[in-house]
Amino acid sequence: MLERFAARIPDAGEFALKNRVILVQSATGVPIDVALGALPFEQHCVERASEFDFGPGLRLLTCSAEDLVVLKAFAGRGQDWVDLEYVLVRQRRILDWG
């Protein structure tokens, strides 16, 4: 499947092995990060995932907001903290804070 996507960085294979993330882009240039899960928490994220309707004909399997908060905090990059704040603000009324 990944043959259909172009790498976003040089040495994408080496980066993927080191960071467990494949950085690709779609044919229209949309950046896509594919996480390579290996930890029990990541397995639980997949088990708790649900479909989200992004519009006509576009349903994707997504992790829960709570799992996304944990994943973003663990990654800890600058953009992750920005993303995390956005999730907390947007989902504050429905998050399982426990």
Protein Blocks (a to p, Z undefined) as FASTA:
>chain_A
ZZmpccfbehklmmmmmnopacdddfkopacdddddfbfklmmmmmmpccddfbghiacd
dddfklmmmmmmmnopaklmmmmmmmmmmmmmmpcfZZ
